[in-house]
Amino acid sequence: METLIATDQLILKPVELADLQDMYVLRTDPQVAQYIERDITKSLDDIRLFIEMVRKNKFYFTIKTINGNDFVGAITLWNIDWSKKYAELGYELLPQFQGKGLMSEAVKAMLDYAFTEAGFEYIEAYTHQENIPSKKLLERLGFKLVDDKIDEDNLDVVIYGINKTC
Ligand SMILES: CC(C)(COP(=O)(O)OP(=O)(O)OC[C@H]1O[C@@H](n2cnc3c(N)ncnc32)[C@H](O)[C@@H]1OP(=O)(O)O)[C@@H](O)C(=O)NCCC(=O)NCCS
């Protein structure tokens, strides 16, 4: 059975091909991509391949509103290292849904799921040092700056981490 995570306002569930159009809009929005390093999406076919790829990891979820089933964004655990019970967190919201606390709600639920059900013990998030909304979100939810580690591929990135607590 597929994972389904519910919060007060949101439903998180594995992305599927039916989300193709919404995922295209999300991943081609220049504001959303401002601080994210990724290959530029050119077509619906790129997104179709992307969805097929991320469905294999089982932790790429769409975020939709409970009331109305509006697609608002996506959240994922990736770069997984099960030997360390480690994953990296990624998240993005469509611009019209930012600034309302929705991603805080989604990340809180994702952490709870990651630590209590999925078996992770340590989660990191890599974010651009100028991405203030993302840094604020992570700090609000208890992530701490990992100051002894850098992203050698992108020196503009800062790394935050959070441990499972009992
Ligand atoms: C990073 C990102 C997800 C943050 O989105 P966000 O909407 O600021 O985050 P939240 O959903 O937690 O909302 C927080 C904002 O909502 C406000 N808010 C309103 N109601 C709230 C509530 N009930 N709870 C928490 N915050 C609330 C907060 O005051 C805050 O606004 P502020 O920054 O003006 O103080 C968003 O900017 C985004 O998608 N950016 C593009 C993609 C991206 O950069 N992803 C990160 C890659 S590492």
The ligand as an ORCA input file, in Angstrom:
! r2SCAN-3c Opt
* xyz 0 1
  C      11.494     27.369      0.703
  C       9.985     27.501      0.669
  C       9.350     26.141      0.591
  C       9.514     28.205      1.923
  O       8.152     28.479      1.779
  P       7.375     29.331      2.859
  O       6.023     29.503      2.364
  O       8.173     30.530      3.246
  O       7.452     28.360      4.089
  P       6.331     28.038      5.059
  O       5.297     27.252      4.352
  O       6.950     27.436      6.252
  O       5.722     29.471      5.444
  C       6.430     30.333      6.277
  C       5.865     31.694      6.075
  O       4.465     31.623      6.249
  C       4.072     32.476      7.335
  N       3.013     31.769      8.046
  C       1.700     32.073      7.949
  N       0.988     31.214      8.682
  C       1.861     30.356      9.242
  C       1.715     29.232     10.090
  N       0.522     28.827     10.512
  N       2.826     28.534     10.459
  C       4.057     28.911     10.040
  N       4.250     29.997      9.221
  C       3.152     30.698      8.826
  C       5.318     32.681      8.157
  O       5.273     33.874      8.872
  C       6.370     32.694      7.078
  O       6.382     33.920      6.406
  P       7.614     34.932      6.565
  O       8.801     34.233      5.970
  O       7.165     36.107      5.791
  O       7.781     35.131      8.023
  C       9.522     28.336     -0.551
  O      10.101     29.593     -0.472
  C       9.881     27.698     -1.866
  O       9.232     26.759     -2.320
  N      10.916     28.226     -2.518
  C      11.298     27.741     -3.813
  C      11.916     26.368     -3.754
  C      13.094     26.318     -2.816
  O      13.919     27.214     -2.776
  N      13.178     25.198     -2.096
  C      14.224     24.971     -1.142
  C      15.319     24.277     -1.781
  S      16.542     23.834     -0.568
*
